[in-house]
Amino acid sequence: MGALLVVGSTAACITPDDDAATSTDASTDASTDASTDASTESAPTESAPNEATDPPATAPPATEPTATATTSTTTPTMTPTRSYDFSTVDLIVEQFVAERALTGAGLVVVDRDDGIVHEQYWGGFGPERVSLIASASKMIVAGVLMRLDDQGVLDVDAPVAEAVEWGAGNPDITPAQLVSNSSGLVGLLPNPGYAPYVCQFLPQGDLQNCATSIFTTIDDDDDDIIDPDTEFRYGGGQWQVAGALAEAVSGRSWAELIDDTYVRPCGVDSLGFNNHWTQFGSIGFAYPAEFDGDPSALADTANPNMEGGAYITAPDYAQLLLMHLRDGRCGDVQVLSADALAQMHADRIGDVYGGSAGGSGYGMGWWIDRASGRLTDPGAYGAVPWLDLGNGHGAYLVVEADASTGAALAGELFGPVADAITAGRAGSTSTSTTDGS
C-alpha cells in the first residue's frame, strides 16, 4: 500500500548508531514460505483519502510493543550448521543505502533447515527496530483466515453471507476471493480515497462497523463493483471485510487473533496492527518518520487497517517466513496446515479465472512471479519479503522509504542471496551475481 493522510502524535526518540552496519549469521526455530519479484510487481501506488472525522475511539491496542533503541550487535539464537558467505549481498545493500541516502536498511535471510542464516543492519536500523510495513501485511492477514479455515471455524470457499448477517449485501463473495483481490469490490486504484470505503483508513470506529459499511453500501458502489472471480483488483475495502469476518466467526478481536495465530506460537512479540494512515498529518507515499520505530506513537484503535496496518521487527518477520518454509510450523506448533499454505502460495487468480496482475500471478496475500515461481508481498514503504519455495529459502528486506526503493534493492538481491544459500549448502564460497536473477 501507499502512504495515506495521517494526524500527529509524538513519537519516542530512538538514537541508533548511524555509522555501523551490524551483522549476524545465525540459525533459529520458526517457519516461512513464499517469493515474488518485487522489482517487477510491487504494491500499486496509492494516494490518501482527505477525510478525517471525530477523535479516535479508545480501544484495546493491537499487540503494540514498546520500541527500544536499536543496537549494534545481534546475538545468534542457534549455532549455524553450515557456513554462509553473504559479503557480496552486504556490499550491494551498503552501496545502495549510501547512493540513495537512506536512513538505513535491514536484511534477514532464512533457510528451511538452518533457520536464520544471515542478519545485517545498516545506518539507524537494528534488530529491535519496529517498522511499519504497509502491504507486506497482506500475507499475515490471509494466514489468519486460513488458520480459522483449518480449525473449521470458517470456510474460505463459502459465501461470506453464510457466516455473517451483513454478508447479504454481496451474497456471492467468499473469503478466498477477498484475500486474493478477486471479490469484485472496488480496489485501491484508481481512487484510494473511494468514499464508500474510506473508513478503512481511519482509526475511528471499529472493524465490524467499517466492514458492514463497505459490504452493504449497495446504492453507493453498485455501479462500480463487478462479479467476483472475474478481475484482479488490488487492495481496498475487501481486506477490511476479511478482517472483520475473522473477528465475527471467531469471537476474537483482531489483536487477539494476531496473538493466537502468530505472536504466541512463533514468539513474534513485536507484531501488531494499527491504522496509522491519518495519524501523522502528512500526505503521500513516503515513510512517516514521526513513527520512528515506536508503536506507542499511534493512538489505540478498534479499526486496524488490514491490508497495510502491520508493524514488526525484521527478525520477527523472518520467523513468519520460516513458518511458511517449514510446512506451517513454528517450532513444535502447527500454525497453519500444509494445505492452507498450498492454497496461499498457489496462483489463484490464474487457476480460477485466468486472471493476471500485470503479468504476475497472485495467491492469498502473495504475488507470484510466473517465470521464477518467487513469492513476494512488498509494501509501499519498501519492505519486501520473499520466498523461494523450491530452493527452501527466503528473506526479509526492510527500508523506510517507498515501494520503488524497496523493489529496486530487492531486485538486486534476489540472485546474490540465492547464490549465497546454494554455496553455503555446498560448503563453498558464494560467487554471487548482481543481476537480481
C-alpha positions as CSV (number, residue, x, y, z in Angstrom):
1,M,0.0,0.0,0.0
2,G,1.0,3.6,-0.4
3,A,1.0,6.2,2.3
4,L,-2.2,8.0,3.1
5,L,-3.2,11.1,5.1
6,V,-2.0,10.9,8.7
7,V,-2.9,13.1,12.4
8,G,0.0,13.8,14.5
9,S,1.2,12.3,17.7
10,T,4.6,12.5,19.4
11,A,7.0,9.7,18.5
12,A,9.5,8.4,21.0
13,C,13.1,9.1,20.0
14,I,15.4,6.3,19.0
15,T,19.1,7.1,18.7
16,P,20.7,4.3,16.7
17,D,24.4,4.2,15.7
18,D,24.3,5.7,12.2
19,D,27.8,4.7,11.4
20,A,27.9,0.9,11.9
21,A,26.3,-1.8,10.0
22,T,25.8,-4.9,12.1
23,S,25.6,-8.5,11.0
24,T,24.9,-12.0,12.3
25,D,24.9,-15.3,10.7
26,A,22.6,-17.5,12.8
27,S,20.0,-20.2,12.8
28,T,16.6,-20.1,14.6
29,D,13.5,-22.1,15.1
30,A,10.4,-20.9,13.2
31,S,8.8,-21.1,9.8
32,T,8.1,-19.3,6.5
33,D,7.5,-19.6,2.8
34,A,6.9,-17.7,-0.5
35,S,8.6,-15.4,-3.1
36,T,7.6,-12.9,-5.8
37,D,9.5,-10.4,-7.9
38,A,9.2,-7.1,-6.2
39,S,11.3,-5.5,-9.0
40,T,8.5,-6.0,-11.5
41,E,5.4,-6.3,-9.3
42,S,5.4,-4.1,-6.2
43,A,2.3,-2.8,-4.5
44,P,0.3,-0.4,-6.6
45,T,0.8,3.3,-5.9
46,E,-1.8,4.9,-3.7
47,S,-2.8,8.3,-2.7
48,A,-4.5,9.3,0.5
49,P,-8.1,9.9,1.5
50,N,-8.6,13.5,2.6
51,E,-11.2,12.9,5.2
52,A,-10.9,12.9,9.0
53,T,-13.7,12.6,11.5
54,D,-14.1,12.7,15.3
55,P,-11.2,11.9,17.6
56,P,-10.3,8.2,17.7
57,A,-12.3,6.0,20.0
58,T,-10.1,4.3,22.6
59,A,-9.9,0.6,22.2
60,P,-7.6,-2.2,23.2
61,P,-4.3,-1.8,21.3
62,A,-3.4,-4.4,18.7
63,T,-0.4,-6.1,20.3
64,E,1.7,-3.0,20.5
65,P,5.3,-3.4,21.9
66,T,7.4,-0.7,23.3
67,A,10.2,0.2,20.9
68,T,13.7,0.5,22.2
69,A,16.8,1.9,20.8
70,T,18.4,-0.1,18.0
71,T,21.6,-1.9,18.9
72,S,24.9,-2.5,17.1
73,T,25.0,-6.3,17.6
74,T,22.7,-9.2,17.3
75,T,23.1,-12.4,19.3
76,P,22.5,-15.7,17.4
77,T,19.8,-17.8,18.9
78,M,21.3,-21.1,17.5
79,T,24.7,-22.2,16.2
80,P,24.6,-22.3,12.4
81,T,25.1,-25.8,11.0
82,R,26.7,-24.6,7.8
83,S,28.9,-21.6,6.9
84,Y,27.4,-19.0,4.6
85,D,29.2,-16.0,2.9
86,F,26.9,-13.0,2.3
87,S,29.6,-10.5,1.8
88,T,28.5,-9.8,-1.8
89,V,25.0,-9.3,-0.6
90,D,26.0,-6.9,2.1
91,L,28.1,-4.8,-0.2
92,I,25.2,-4.4,-2.5
93,V,23.0,-3.1,0.3
94,E,25.7,-0.9,1.8
95,Q,26.3,0.8,-1.6
96,F,22.6,1.1,-2.3
97,V,21.9,2.7,1.1
98,A,24.7,5.2,0.6
99,E,23.7,6.1,-3.0
100,R,20.1,6.6,-2.1
101,A,21.0,8.4,1.2
102,L,18.6,6.1,3.1
103,T,18.3,6.3,6.9
104,G,19.2,2.6,7.0
105,A,18.1,-0.9,6.0
106,G,17.8,-4.4,7.4
107,L,18.1,-7.8,5.8
108,V,17.4,-11.2,7.3
109,V,17.9,-14.4,5.3
110,V,16.3,-17.7,6.2
111,D,16.9,-21.3,5.2
112,R,14.3,-24.1,5.6
113,D,16.8,-26.3,7.5
114,D,19.2,-23.8,9.2
115,G,16.7,-21.1,10.2
116,I,18.1,-17.5,10.2
117,V,21.4,-17.8,8.3
118,H,22.2,-14.1,7.9
119,E,21.1,-10.9,9.6
120,Q,22.5,-7.5,9.0
121,Y,21.6,-3.8,9.5
122,W,22.8,-0.5,8.1
123,G,22.6,3.0,9.3
124,G,20.0,3.6,12.0
125,F,18.5,0.1,11.8
126,G,18.9,-2.8,14.2
127,P,17.2,-6.0,15.3
128,E,14.8,-4.2,17.7
129,R,13.6,-1.5,15.3
130,V,9.9,-1.8,14.6
131,S,8.8,-0.7,11.2
132,L,5.5,0.0,9.5
133,I,5.3,-2.5,6.6
134,A,2.2,-1.3,4.6
135,S,1.2,-4.1,2.2
136,A,3.6,-6.6,3.5
137,S,0.8,-7.1,6.0
138,K,-1.4,-8.9,3.5
139,M,0.1,-12.4,3.8
140,I,-0.2,-12.1,7.5
141,V,-3.9,-11.3,7.2
142,A,-4.5,-14.1,4.8
143,G,-2.9,-16.5,7.2
144,V,-5.3,-15.6,10.0
145,L,-8.2,-16.6,7.8
146,M,-6.6,-19.8,6.7
147,R,-6.0,-20.8,10.3
148,L,-9.7,-20.3,11.0
149,D,-10.4,-22.5,8.0
150,D,-8.0,-25.1,9.3
151,Q,-10.0,-25.0,12.6
152,G,-13.3,-25.4,10.9
153,V,-14.5,-22.0,12.2
154,L,-14.5,-20.5,8.7
155,D,-14.9,-21.9,5.2
156,V,-12.9,-19.7,2.9
157,D,-14.7,-21.0,-0.2
158,A,-18.2,-20.5,1.2
159,P,-20.0,-17.1,0.8
160,V,-19.4,-14.5,3.5
161,A,-23.2,-14.3,3.7
162,E,-23.3,-17.8,5.3
163,A,-21.2,-16.6,8.2
164,V,-22.4,-13.1,9.0
165,E,-25.7,-11.2,8.5
166,W,-24.1,-8.2,6.9
167,G,-22.7,-10.6,4.2
168,A,-26.1,-10.5,2.5
169,G,-25.0,-7.2,0.9
170,N,-22.8,-9.1,-1.6
171,P,-24.2,-12.7,-1.3
172,D,-21.8,-14.4,-3.7
173,I,-18.4,-13.2,-2.4
174,T,-16.2,-15.7,-0.5
175,P,-13.3,-15.1,1.9
176,A,-10.8,-16.6,-0.6
177,Q,-11.9,-14.0,-3.1
178,L,-11.4,-11.2,-0.6
179,V,-7.8,-12.1,0.2
180,S,-6.9,-12.8,-3.5
181,N,-8.1,-9.4,-4.6
182,S,-10.8,-11.1,-6.6
183,S,-14.0,-10.1,-4.8
184,G,-15.2,-7.7,-7.5
185,L,-15.4,-4.9,-4.9
186,V,-13.6,-1.6,-5.7
187,G,-9.8,-1.9,-5.2
188,L,-7.4,0.8,-4.3
189,L,-7.0,2.0,-7.8
190,P,-7.8,4.3,-9.5
191,N,-9.1,6.0,-6.4
192,P,-7.7,5.0,-3.0
193,G,-10.0,7.6,-1.3
194,Y,-13.1,5.9,-2.7
195,A,-15.8,7.5,-0.4
196,P,-17.9,4.4,0.4
197,Y,-14.8,2.6,1.7
198,V,-12.9,5.4,3.3
199,C,-13.4,4.1,6.8
200,Q,-10.6,1.6,6.2
201,F,-8.1,4.3,6.5
202,L,-9.5,5.9,9.7
203,P,-8.7,4.9,13.3
204,Q,-12.2,6.0,14.4
205,G,-14.9,3.4,14.9
206,D,-14.4,-0.3,14.8
207,L,-13.6,-3.1,12.3
208,Q,-17.1,-4.6,12.4
209,N,-18.9,-1.3,11.6
210,C,-16.4,-0.4,8.9
211,A,-16.7,-3.8,7.2
212,T,-20.5,-3.6,7.4
213,S,-20.5,-0.2,5.8
214,I,-18.2,-1.4,3.0
215,F,-20.2,-4.6,2.3
216,T,-23.7,-3.1,2.5
217,T,-23.2,0.2,0.5
218,I,-25.0,-1.2,-2.5
219,D,-26.6,2.1,-3.5
220,D,-23.2,3.8,-3.4
221,D,-20.9,1.2,-5.1
222,D,-23.4,-0.8,-7.2
223,D,-22.2,0.8,-10.4
224,D,-18.5,0.2,-9.5
225,I,-18.5,-3.5,-8.4
226,I,-18.3,-6.5,-10.7
227,D,-18.8,-10.2,-10.3
228,P,-16.3,-12.0,-8.1
229,D,-13.5,-14.0,-9.8
230,T,-13.6,-12.0,-13.0
231,E,-10.9,-9.4,-12.5
232,F,-7.9,-8.7,-10.3
233,R,-8.5,-5.6,-8.2
234,Y,-5.6,-4.9,-5.8
235,G,-6.3,-3.9,-2.2
236,G,-9.1,-1.8,-0.9
237,G,-12.0,-2.4,1.4
238,Q,-12.2,-6.1,0.6
239,W,-9.3,-6.7,3.1
240,Q,-11.1,-4.8,5.8
241,V,-14.1,-7.1,5.2
242,A,-11.8,-10.1,5.6
243,G,-10.5,-9.0,8.9
244,A,-14.0,-8.2,10.3
245,L,-15.2,-11.6,9.1
246,A,-12.4,-13.3,11.0
247,E,-13.4,-11.4,14.2
248,A,-17.0,-12.3,13.8
249,V,-16.7,-16.0,13.3
250,S,-14.1,-16.4,16.0
251,G,-15.5,-14.1,18.6
252,R,-12.0,-12.7,19.0
253,S,-10.7,-9.2,18.4
254,W,-8.1,-8.7,15.6
255,A,-5.4,-8.2,18.2
256,E,-6.3,-11.4,19.9
257,L,-6.3,-13.3,16.5
258,I,-2.8,-12.0,15.8
259,D,-1.7,-13.1,19.2
260,D,-3.3,-16.5,18.8
261,T,-2.1,-17.1,15.3
262,Y,1.4,-15.7,15.3
263,V,2.7,-13.9,18.5
264,R,2.4,-16.8,21.0
265,P,3.3,-19.8,18.8
266,C,6.0,-18.0,16.8
267,G,7.4,-15.7,19.6
268,V,7.0,-12.6,17.4
269,D,6.2,-10.2,20.2
270,S,6.8,-7.1,18.0
271,L,3.9,-7.8,15.6
272,G,0.9,-5.6,15.8
273,F,-1.7,-3.8,13.8
274,N,-2.9,-0.2,13.9
275,N,-4.5,2.3,11.5
276,H,-1.7,4.9,11.0
277,W,-2.8,6.4,7.7
278,T,-4.4,9.5,9.1
279,Q,-2.4,9.9,12.3
280,F,0.7,11.9,11.3
281,G,-0.6,14.8,9.3
282,S,1.3,14.2,6.1
283,I,0.0,13.0,2.7
284,G,2.0,10.9,0.2
285,F,3.8,7.6,-0.1
286,A,6.9,8.5,1.9
287,Y,7.5,6.6,5.2
288,P,6.1,8.6,8.2
289,A,9.3,9.5,10.0
290,E,7.2,10.5,13.0
291,F,6.6,6.8,13.8
292,D,10.3,6.4,14.5
293,G,10.1,2.8,15.5
294,D,7.6,3.4,18.3
295,P,4.1,1.9,18.1
296,S,3.1,3.9,21.1
297,A,3.2,7.0,18.9
298,L,-0.1,5.7,17.4
299,A,-3.5,6.1,19.0
300,D,-5.2,2.9,20.1
301,T,-7.8,1.8,17.6
302,A,-10.6,-0.9,17.3
303,N,-10.4,-0.4,13.5
304,P,-6.9,-1.5,12.5
305,N,-6.2,-1.3,8.8
306,M,-6.0,-4.8,7.4
307,E,-4.2,-4.5,4.1
308,G,-1.4,-2.2,5.3
309,G,-1.5,-1.6,9.0
310,A,1.0,-4.1,10.5
311,Y,4.3,-3.2,12.2
312,I,7.1,-5.6,13.2
313,T,10.8,-6.1,13.6
314,A,12.9,-7.7,10.9
315,P,13.9,-10.8,12.9
316,D,10.2,-11.4,13.8
317,Y,9.1,-11.1,10.2
318,A,11.7,-13.7,9.3
319,Q,10.2,-16.1,11.8
320,L,6.9,-15.9,9.8
321,L,8.8,-16.7,6.6
322,L,10.3,-19.7,8.3
323,M,6.9,-20.9,9.3
324,H,5.9,-20.9,5.6
325,L,9.0,-22.8,4.7
326,R,8.6,-25.3,7.4
327,D,5.2,-26.6,6.4
328,G,3.3,-24.2,8.7
329,R,5.2,-24.9,11.9
330,C,6.8,-22.5,14.4
331,G,9.0,-24.9,16.4
332,D,6.7,-27.7,17.5
333,V,3.5,-25.7,17.0
334,Q,1.5,-26.3,13.8
335,V,0.3,-22.8,13.0
336,L,-1.1,-23.5,9.5
337,S,-1.7,-26.8,7.7
338,A,0.3,-27.7,4.6
339,D,-3.0,-27.5,2.7
340,A,-3.6,-23.9,3.9
341,L,-0.1,-22.9,2.8
342,A,-0.6,-24.6,-0.6
343,Q,-3.7,-22.5,-1.1
344,M,-1.9,-19.3,-0.1
345,H,1.0,-20.0,-2.4
346,A,-0.9,-21.1,-5.4
347,D,-1.6,-18.7,-8.3
348,R,-5.3,-18.5,-7.5
349,I,-6.2,-15.7,-10.0
350,G,-4.6,-17.7,-12.8
351,D,-6.0,-21.1,-11.8
352,V,-9.6,-19.9,-11.0
353,Y,-10.4,-17.4,-13.7
354,G,-7.3,-17.0,-15.9
355,G,-6.5,-13.6,-14.3
356,S,-3.3,-11.7,-14.3
357,A,-1.8,-8.9,-12.2
358,G,0.3,-7.0,-14.7
359,G,1.8,-10.3,-15.9
360,S,2.2,-11.8,-12.4
361,G,0.1,-14.2,-10.5
362,Y,-1.5,-13.8,-7.1
363,G,-2.4,-16.2,-4.4
364,M,-3.7,-15.3,-1.0
365,G,-1.6,-12.4,0.2
366,W,1.3,-13.3,-2.1
367,W,2.4,-12.0,-5.5
368,I,3.7,-14.9,-7.7
369,D,6.4,-14.4,-10.3
370,R,5.2,-16.8,-13.0
371,A,8.6,-17.1,-14.6
372,S,10.7,-17.8,-11.4
373,G,8.0,-19.0,-9.0
374,R,9.2,-16.5,-6.5
375,L,6.6,-15.2,-4.0
376,T,6.7,-11.7,-2.6
377,D,4.5,-9.4,-0.5
378,P,6.0,-6.0,-1.0
379,G,4.8,-2.9,0.8
380,A,4.6,0.8,-0.1
381,Y,7.3,1.8,2.4
382,G,9.9,-0.5,0.9
383,A,9.6,-3.7,2.9
384,V,10.0,-6.8,0.7
385,P,9.6,-10.3,2.0
386,W,10.2,-13.1,-0.5
387,L,10.3,-16.9,-0.6
388,D,11.8,-19.4,-3.0
389,L,9.9,-22.5,-2.1
390,G,11.7,-24.7,-4.5
391,N,15.1,-23.8,-3.1
392,G,13.8,-23.7,0.5
393,H,15.0,-20.1,1.4
394,G,13.5,-16.7,1.8
395,A,14.4,-13.2,3.0
396,Y,13.0,-10.1,4.5
397,L,14.3,-6.7,3.4
398,V,13.2,-3.6,5.1
399,V,13.8,0.1,4.3
400,E,11.7,3.0,5.5
401,A,11.3,4.8,2.2
402,D,8.9,3.9,-0.6
403,A,7.8,1.0,-2.8
404,S,10.1,1.7,-5.7
405,T,13.2,2.0,-3.5
406,G,12.5,-1.3,-1.8
407,A,11.7,-3.0,-5.1
408,A,14.9,-1.8,-6.7
409,L,17.1,-3.0,-3.9
410,A,15.2,-6.4,-3.7
411,G,15.7,-6.8,-7.4
412,E,19.4,-6.6,-6.9
413,L,19.4,-9.1,-4.1
414,F,17.3,-12.0,-5.3
415,G,20.1,-13.6,-7.3
416,P,23.0,-13.0,-4.9
417,V,21.0,-14.2,-1.9
418,A,20.1,-17.4,-3.7
419,D,23.8,-17.9,-4.8
420,A,25.0,-17.5,-1.2
421,I,22.5,-20.0,0.0
422,T,23.4,-22.5,-2.6
423,A,27.1,-22.1,-2.0
424,G,26.7,-22.4,1.8
425,R,24.9,-25.7,1.4
426,A,27.6,-27.0,-1.0
427,G,30.3,-26.0,1.5
428,S,31.8,-23.5,-0.9
429,T,32.2,-19.7,-1.1
430,S,29.4,-17.9,-3.0
431,T,30.2,-16.3,-6.3
432,S,27.1,-14.2,-6.3
433,T,25.9,-12.4,-9.4
434,T,24.3,-8.9,-9.0
435,D,21.7,-9.0,-11.8
436,G,18.8,-10.0,-9.4
437,S,18.1,-13.2,-11.3
